[in-house]
Amino acid sequence: MTSVDLRTPAELDEAERYTAHNYHPLPVVITEGEGAWVTDVDGRRYLDFLAGYSALNFGHRHPGLIAAAHAQLDRITLTSRAFVHDQFAEFCRSLAELCGKDLVLPMNTGAEAVETAIKVSRKWGYQVKGVPDGRAEIIVAAGNFHGRTTTIVSFSTDSDAKADFGPYTPGFVVVPYGDEAALREAITPHTVAVLLEPIQGEAGVLVPPTGYFAAVRALCDEHNVLMVADEIQSGLGRTGRTFAIEHEGVVPDMYVLGKALGGGIVPVSAVAADRAVLGVLKPGEHGSTFGGNPLACAVGGEVVRLLATGDFQRRSAELGERLHARLGALIGKGVVAVRGRGLWAGVDIDPALLTGRQACERLAERGVLAKDTHGSTIRLAPPLVVTAEEIDQAVDQLAAIMVEAGA
Ligand SMILES: Cc1ncc(COP(=O)(O)O)c(C=O)c1O
């Protein structure tokens, strides 16, 4: 890999001129992708170590997923849920089985699935637990990232995500992430759910202390509270297991899924839970025009088939060891700390050398795409089809930019 100067392509200028500036993209204009690689408009190739924030776990244009999408495009793409289509039952059955739950409810984006989990938890709280009307509380963790709707940002602790978007939705209680005692204290008779990311991605790939989720499970059981795991980023093979929470030997009451469920082709999200929980919803109480559409179900069904083989989870576990071993060797050489599981890493770099943004710009110049978060952390989440050699290439470039920066 050779270093190139990233120019600001005309496409980037134009995009800046005609779009709201709610993102600050790296100056790379991508035109094609295959597997772990993308190509820009000037023909330069990059290793994609962001993978659409884990929406591309199976890589760009996975042949099986593309075939499923093509086949469905030639038949029917949208019916609305006013009718049933022939891809629906199979997708829902296979996803429910993958999750070990009775039922699923498909939506589109991650935020919609989180909203669904919130609504279902509240309704369950009123109808099953017997919480007085309007008093339901959901406990969430500081540093959370669950999406961008007005309700979800209401319980964000990130001022960029939250400030000036009020008035905020009440009914959420924030406790420190990974703190069992704080959670125990926050539970009241009105608590209906605890909503947590098994690993906090946006916060910097934070892994809570061992035993935390077992304690969360026990507290939820003790107090008749739903345990809801937002596996939108951590799930579907990313950490070396189907669900990141499996590492803790814990089964939540509800899974919230998204990102990779759409195979990097269409937005597909879902919640999965047993009948006693998801069964509270009746016709007319919740829905989505596009949720569970034929194209989404065809692609999502193929995603579930890929995951059912266990191959991607195994790759992630095995190659993740290599990624973490290689990154760990950079500690003290410009890298301060490395966290994560499987093919997912949060790398804290020495802020005296580079900001996370500068590091990502330099990595892009060297043909590796990654994304910074919170100042001096870089997130690495390559597609699970990445090879050992490609991992080495990417980590070599990270080592090189740290040396260049004076490490
Ligand atoms: C853990 C988690 N939950 C929810 C979301 C929101 O998903 P979406 O952007 O598809 O609405 C994200 C997105 O990054 C996420 O990482």
The ligand as an SDF file (V2000), in Angstrom:
LIG
                    3D

 16 16  0  0  0  0  0  0  0  0999 V2000
  -26.3730    0.3620   19.2210 C   0  0  0  0  0  0  0  0  0  0  0  0
  -27.1290    1.1430   18.1960 C   0  0  0  0  0  0  0  0  0  0  0  0
  -28.4530    1.2980   18.3220 N   0  0  0  0  0  0  0  0  0  0  0  0
  -29.1820    1.9810   17.4210 C   0  0  0  0  0  0  0  0  0  0  0  0
  -28.5910    2.5850   16.3310 C   0  0  0  0  0  0  0  0  0  0  0  0
  -29.4260    3.3530   15.3570 C   0  0  0  0  0  0  0  0  0  0  0  0
  -29.5110    2.7030   14.1410 O   0  0  0  0  0  0  0  0  0  0  0  0
  -29.9680    3.5090   12.8230 P   0  0  0  0  0  0  0  0  0  0  0  0
  -28.8850    4.4660   12.4870 O   0  0  0  0  0  0  0  0  0  0  0  0
  -30.1460    2.4410   11.7700 O   0  0  0  0  0  0  0  0  0  0  0  0
  -31.2540    4.1970   13.1630 O   0  0  0  0  0  0  0  0  0  0  0  0
  -27.2110    2.4670   16.1740 C   0  0  0  0  0  0  0  0  0  0  0  0
  -26.5270    3.1260   15.0340 C   0  0  0  0  0  0  0  0  0  0  0  0
  -25.3520    3.3620   15.0330 O   0  0  0  0  0  0  0  0  0  0  0  0
  -26.4600    1.7330   17.1240 C   0  0  0  0  0  0  0  0  0  0  0  0
  -25.1430    1.5990   17.0110 O   0  0  0  0  0  0  0  0  0  0  0  0
  1  2  1  0
  2  3  1  0
  2 15  2  0
  3  4  2  0
  4  5  1  0
  5  6  1  0
  5 12  2  0
  6  7  1  0
  7  8  1  0
  8  9  2  0
  8 10  1  0
  8 11  1  0
 12 13  1  0
 12 15  1  0
 13 14  2  0
 15 16  1  0
M  END
$$$$
